[in-house]
Amino acid sequence: MAWVLFVACAREPSRETSGDQTQAVAASASVAASVSAVSPSRATFLKALARDCEGICAHSFELKCSHAVDCKLNCIAMGSIAACQPEFSAFYRCLLAQPADHFSCDADDGVAAINEGFCDQEQQASLHCMEQNVHP
């Protein structure tokens, strides 16, 4: 059973799918606009987060998950929650260190999920932080 990676994973643009290319370009433009409108230290953080999310989200494309194109923006959104940045940073570092065979597509979310037994503590810490600090 795979743990749901609660960040959807982003798709690297390909020449074959122009609609997906448009979405990927729009996502990159959105991140660039966000970065240019913040302080230099926040901009550095967001650039590093975007780079990390690209690496994490690559698994969804490698696995051909059904919602891979949605990953990068969702990954950045989760990783930039101020109250949980330390937990997400640790979780993302763990995910980046994992080989592709430690991931599988989640049937419900359509994105790559880290398999059970890998990054469990980091994922639980992130989930716990969200439960404690993020209220709808």
N, C-alpha and C positions, 0 to 999 in steps of 0.2 A: 504494500500500500504506500502510496506517495503522499508526503506532506504537501499541502497546497502551498505553493510559493505565492504569497498574497500580493505579489507584484506581477502584473501581466508582462510578458516579455516582448521586446521590440524586434521588428524585422529590419534587417539590412536591406536597402533598396536593391531590386534586381531589374534587369532590362526586360524581363518577361511580363511583369505585372505593372502596368502604368498607373492603375488606381492605387495600388499599394505604394508605388513610388511617390505619388502625390501626397499620401498620408504621411509617409516617412519624412518627406521634405517639410511638410507643414509642422510636424512634430519638432524637427530640428530648428525650424524658424521660431517656433514658440519658445523653445528652451533658450535660443539666442536672445530673443527679445526680453525674456525674464532676466537673463544674466546681465544685460546691458542696463537694466533699470534698478540694480541693487548696488550695495557698497562693494568695494574691491574684495574684501575678505569673503563676503557672501558669494560674490561672483566666482571666486576661486573654488569655493566649496561646491557650487552648482556645476561648474565645469567638471570637477573631479567626479561628482555624483553621476553626471551624464555619461562620462567615460565608463564608470563602473557598471552602470545600467546597460550600456551597450554590450559589455562582456557577459553580463548575467543573461540578458535577453537573447543573445546569440543562440542559446540552447533551444529556444522555442522554434527558431528557424531551422536549425539542424534537425530537429525532430519533426518539423512540419506540423506544428500545433496549429489548431484552427483559428486562434485569435492572437497569433504572434505579433501582428502589426500594432496591437494596442499596448505592448509591453513597456516601451521606454518611458512614455509620459506617466504611466501608472507607477513604474518603478521610481521615477524621480519624485513623484508626489508623495509616495510612502516614505522615501528616504529623507525627504526634507521636512518632515513633521518635527518641529523644534523640540518638543518634549521628549521625543524618542530617537533623536539623532545618534546618540552613542550606541543604543541597542541595534538600530538598523545598520550603522557602520560596521559593527562586529558581525552581524548577519551577512551583510553583503560581502565582507572580506572572506568569510567562510565559503559563501557560494562561489566566489571568483576562484577559489582554490580547488574547487571540485571538478573532476573530469566529466565529460559528457555522459558517460555511462551511469552516473549517479543521478540523472534526471530522467523524467518521463513526462509525457503530456498528461495533464489533468483533464479527465473527461468532462467535468462540470465547467471548469473555467476556460479550457482551451489554450492554456499556456503551460510552459515547462514548470514542473514542480520538482523540488529536490526529494529524492527518495528517502523513506524512513531510515533512520540510522546515520544520517549525514546532516550536520548543522542543526541537530535537534535542539540543543541548549540555546543556541543563538536565536533560532526561530521562536522558541517559547518565550525568551526574554523580550523579543520584539512584540509578540502578541500580548504578553502581559502588560507591557508599557502602554500599548494602544488601549487595552481594556481599562487601564487606570487613568489615562490622560486624554483620550479622545472621546468626546461625547457627541452623538448626532444632534 
